[in-house]
Amino acid sequence: MSNVIVVGGGAAGLVAAWRAASQGHAVTLLEANGRLGVKLRISGGGKCNITHEGPPKALLAAFSKDQARFLRPSLHAFDNGAVLDLLRREGVETYVRDNGRVFPQDRPGSAAAVVSAFETLVRRAGVDVRTGARVVALEGEAPRLLALRVGEARIAADAFILATGGASYPETGTRGEALGWLKGLGLPVRPWFPALAPIPLLRPRPAWEGVALRGGELRLSAGPGSRRLESFAGDILFTRAGISGPAALELSQAAERARRQGAAWLGYASIPDTPENVDAALVAESRSNPRLLAATWLQRHLPERLVDPLLQEAGVDRALMLKDLSKAARRALVDLATALPLGAPQPVSLARGEVAAGGVDLSAVDPRTMAVRGWDNLRICGELLDLDGPVGGYNLQAAFSTGHAAGTI
Ligand SMILES: Cc1cc2nc3c(=O)[nH]c(=O)nc-3n(C[C@H](O)[C@H](O)[C@H](O)COP(=O)(O)OP(=O)(O)OC[C@H]3O[C@@H](n4cnc5c(N)ncnc54)[C@H](O)[C@@H]3O)c2cc1C
């Protein structure tokens, strides 16, 4: 048996502490906040999208190649089924939504029920939980970490597991400072970078706040000739400052990278087809349905609230019938449906992301144990690692799996 300190009482730290204590170690869990699992409590809008259904292979496919390779052993050892079994034994029943996302049974505060279950597991396993304990420094040099500091107090241990999370939503306790300490100890790190966040726009449309564009594709282009860099099929939602919604969150990291490298543009294709095909379909429609109004055609593809202002901006009379459309007017309609211009993205906020990209470089960590290479008693798990999956339960699953591996001492 050894003395193990886990820093961070979030998704990864809770699992790591429970696992290490279950194996007979004397575990102390240090959490900066006054209570455990603060980010978990607000996850999934307070409902907590615990994980995603499917075999490990499908879950891994949601991550970048390098991240998937890193996650493979820990995910196989503690997969979505294992997480859900554990929670079910603590009374948290779950269900799968049509899109594969797994949630606790719907009831108010279901995310809090997930935190309670983990808290029960940790306490029952005998973990010494200390809340309000913010670690401010680490002491030691390779190959051994000796102690850490909480205020003036120096706490020594045989082994240390760092699970301090990312750097988004700093009000939940995750300020990202551990990355600086680890860099100071010589570990390779990638700076924090915004991800899964709303995208502010240079020319936002506050009048459209709350309007959603559905069923199409958000597209990111940059450089001369507006080269398409990336696109994501899904909805967007206009906000006061720009856009949010699933497709905006998923493209936010790429948009910020493109923006930092020069000019970038966003557009939304309500009909994700080529302009040529849509134009041909419109020509065919103007023959079969000549008296259909231009505005009515556009309303099939865009929300009613946007149709009149967009037609006005494009200089197309809303009362024009398809049979009377000039070539230029037809082209304008096709453009609005296939490439609604949203303009240039503005700096994406690290703080407002559902995850932070960046973290400890995966090459520094053994993917089976989360042990830091070249160190005898230091392990790292969760979002502090350079892991960032898409929305859908993947990030919590990554935290649970890596936490389990780190706690398997
Ligand atoms: C609004 C929002 C919604 C989300 N919804 C989902 C979702 O539904 N599904 C999903 O899969 N993912 C979701 N995520 C992402 C997911 O919550 C995180 O990826 C996950 O919590 C990371 O787990 P972690 O244990 O690494 O970090 P965290 O859960 O953030 O835990 C880290 C803990 O470490 C503590 N800490 C930090 N520094 C110190 C220190 N110096 N000393 C002591 N303690 C410290 C923090 O207070 C924190 O409690 C969401 C994120 C946000 C912000």
PDBQT file of the ligand as one rigid body, heavy atoms in Angstrom, charges set to zero:
ROOT
HETATM    1  C1  LIG A 501     -20.487  23.760 -19.985  1.00  0.00    +0.000 C 
HETATM    2  C2  LIG A 501     -19.847  22.417 -20.231  1.00  0.00    +0.000 A 
HETATM    3  C3  LIG A 501     -20.636  21.333 -20.573  1.00  0.00    +0.000 A 
HETATM    4  C4  LIG A 501     -20.028  20.101 -20.830  1.00  0.00    +0.000 A 
HETATM    5  N1  LIG A 501     -20.846  19.029 -21.128  1.00  0.00    +0.000 NA
HETATM    6  C5  LIG A 501     -20.281  17.827 -21.385  1.00  0.00    +0.000 A 
HETATM    7  C6  LIG A 501     -21.094  16.680 -21.603  1.00  0.00    +0.000 A 
HETATM    8  O1  LIG A 501     -22.316  16.727 -21.471  1.00  0.00    +0.000 OA
HETATM    9  N2  LIG A 501     -20.463  15.511 -21.929  1.00  0.00    +0.000 N 
HETATM   10  C7  LIG A 501     -19.097  15.421 -22.024  1.00  0.00    +0.000 A 
HETATM   11  O2  LIG A 501     -18.585  14.348 -22.350  1.00  0.00    +0.000 OA
HETATM   12  N3  LIG A 501     -18.312  16.472 -21.748  1.00  0.00    +0.000 NA
HETATM   13  C8  LIG A 501     -18.864  17.655 -21.405  1.00  0.00    +0.000 A 
HETATM   14  N4  LIG A 501     -18.060  18.720 -21.099  1.00  0.00    +0.000 N 
HETATM   15  C9  LIG A 501     -16.607  18.497 -21.010  1.00  0.00    +0.000 C 
HETATM   16  C10 LIG A 501     -16.270  17.739 -19.715  1.00  0.00    +0.000 C 
HETATM   17  O3  LIG A 501     -17.014  18.292 -18.639  1.00  0.00    +0.000 OA
HETATM   18  C11 LIG A 501     -14.771  17.805 -19.392  1.00  0.00    +0.000 C 
HETATM   19  O4  LIG A 501     -14.040  17.406 -20.522  1.00  0.00    +0.000 OA
HETATM   20  C12 LIG A 501     -14.451  16.897 -18.213  1.00  0.00    +0.000 C 
HETATM   21  O5  LIG A 501     -15.110  17.365 -17.055  1.00  0.00    +0.000 OA
HETATM   22  C13 LIG A 501     -12.954  16.836 -17.950  1.00  0.00    +0.000 C 
HETATM   23  O6  LIG A 501     -12.756  16.064 -16.788  1.00  0.00    +0.000 OA
HETATM   24  P1  LIG A 501     -11.481  16.340 -15.860  1.00  0.00    +0.000 P 
HETATM   25  O7  LIG A 501     -11.666  15.498 -14.653  1.00  0.00    +0.000 OA
HETATM   26  O8  LIG A 501     -10.249  16.208 -16.648  1.00  0.00    +0.000 OA
HETATM   27  O9  LIG A 501     -11.616  17.859 -15.460  1.00  0.00    +0.000 OA
HETATM   28  P2  LIG A 501     -12.733  18.568 -14.570  1.00  0.00    +0.000 P 
HETATM   29  O10 LIG A 501     -13.970  17.770 -14.554  1.00  0.00    +0.000 OA
HETATM   30  O11 LIG A 501     -12.781  19.958 -15.031  1.00  0.00    +0.000 OA
HETATM   31  O12 LIG A 501     -12.113  18.489 -13.098  1.00  0.00    +0.000 OA
HETATM   32  C14 LIG A 501     -10.900  19.124 -12.751  1.00  0.00    +0.000 C 
HETATM   33  C15 LIG A 501     -10.984  19.492 -11.295  1.00  0.00    +0.000 C 
HETATM   34  O13 LIG A 501      -9.699  19.880 -10.843  1.00  0.00    +0.000 OA
HETATM   35  C16 LIG A 501      -9.848  20.952  -9.941  1.00  0.00    +0.000 C 
HETATM   36  N5  LIG A 501      -8.598  21.727  -9.921  1.00  0.00    +0.000 N 
HETATM   37  C17 LIG A 501      -8.061  22.446 -10.938  1.00  0.00    +0.000 A 
HETATM   38  N6  LIG A 501      -6.899  22.994 -10.549  1.00  0.00    +0.000 NA
HETATM   39  C18 LIG A 501      -6.683  22.605  -9.253  1.00  0.00    +0.000 A 
HETATM   40  C19 LIG A 501      -5.656  22.855  -8.304  1.00  0.00    +0.000 A 
HETATM   41  N7  LIG A 501      -4.616  23.621  -8.619  1.00  0.00    +0.000 N 
HETATM   42  N8  LIG A 501      -5.764  22.301  -7.085  1.00  0.00    +0.000 NA
HETATM   43  C20 LIG A 501      -6.828  21.509  -6.754  1.00  0.00    +0.000 A 
HETATM   44  N9  LIG A 501      -7.843  21.242  -7.613  1.00  0.00    +0.000 NA
HETATM   45  C21 LIG A 501      -7.769  21.789  -8.865  1.00  0.00    +0.000 A 
HETATM   46  C22 LIG A 501     -10.996  21.767 -10.516  1.00  0.00    +0.000 C 
HETATM   47  O14 LIG A 501     -11.600  22.576  -9.539  1.00  0.00    +0.000 OA
HETATM   48  C23 LIG A 501     -11.910  20.673 -11.044  1.00  0.00    +0.000 C 
HETATM   49  O15 LIG A 501     -12.891  20.306 -10.100  1.00  0.00    +0.000 OA
HETATM   50  C24 LIG A 501     -18.622  19.957 -20.774  1.00  0.00    +0.000 A 
HETATM   51  C25 LIG A 501     -17.854  21.041 -20.411  1.00  0.00    +0.000 A 
HETATM   52  C26 LIG A 501     -18.448  22.260 -20.126  1.00  0.00    +0.000 A 
HETATM   53  C27 LIG A 501     -17.591  23.419 -19.713  1.00  0.00    +0.000 C 
ENDROOT
TORSDOF 0
